[in-house]
Amino acid sequence: MPDEPNRRERRRLETREKLYRTALELFARRGYFETTTEDITEAADVGQGTFFNYFPTKAHVLLVLSEKQMKKVSMALQEAEAEDATIRDVLRRFLHRIVEELVSSPALTRSLLTILVAQDDVREIMRNMLALSRGRLARICALGQERGEIRRDRKAGELAMALQRNILGTLLIWAMQSKGNPHAWLESTFEDFWEIARPRQRSGRAKGSGRR
């Protein structure tokens, strides 16, 4: 039957998503190191061997989150290119959107940050994803510069790096303190970034100093 391969692929994607969502819930509730692959498969109601058909290790579950984040970066770039909103609004929405899964749980955020430091293979993949994401954010910043919405005396890549640093730094501090509204933290983070990125005011001539 011609539809059978498509049906199998849909089932495969559904199972992968189920394992991913179940793992995130357990990481958030119990912590990453306290959760085993057996815990994940049992909670997802699939055979334990099924897990390794989709993920080489438990840490690789979190790479699905990174894939989803990349889609959000691409969405922000598409919004910027469509010119339906200001670059400020595009970047502000992006900042809140990019952390949707993480801000629901400081424990989950701590787990992700721990894996980035501790797992060599995951760290390499994440480093590449961050670089790719930074390239797209730089393109958004460059569009803002072309439209006069972002300062032109800083390289777009530098501004993109600054935004990434601000987001990761805010998540780290918030996850360590485990208190406060994370979106309020992010709003403050964005305002700090925008103070760096916004166009500089040109200083006018002092009154009466021009030629008559």
VENDA-V128428 format. One line per field, one symbol per residue. ss: DSSP state (H for helix, E for strand, - for the rest). psi: psi as a letter, one per 20 degrees, with the letter a starting at -180 (. if undefined). burial: # if it has 16 or more other C-alpha atoms within 10 Angstrom, else .. Layout:
ss=???
psi=???
burial=???
//
This chain:
ss=---HHHHHHHHHHHHHHHHHHHHHHHHHHH------HHHHHHHH---HHHHHHH---HHHHHHHHHHHHHHHHHHHHHHHHH----HHHHHHHHHHHH-------HHHHHHHHHHHHH-HHHHHHHHHHHHHHHHHHHHHHHHHHH---------HHHHHHHHHHHHHHHHHHHHHH----HHHHHHHHHHHHHHHH---------------
psi=phighhgghghghggghgggggggghghghqghiprhggghghilrqhhhgiihphrhhihihhghghhhhhghgggggghikirqhghghgggghhhjghhiiohggghgghghhhhogghhgghghhhggghhhhhhghhghghjjiqqijqqhhghggggggggggggggghhhkrqohhhghghgghgghhhhqqqppprqqpjirq.
burial=..............##.###########..##..#.#..##..#......#..##..######.##..##.##..##.##......##.###.###.##..##.#########.##.....##..#..##..#############...####...##.###.##.##..###.##......#...#..##..##.####.............
//
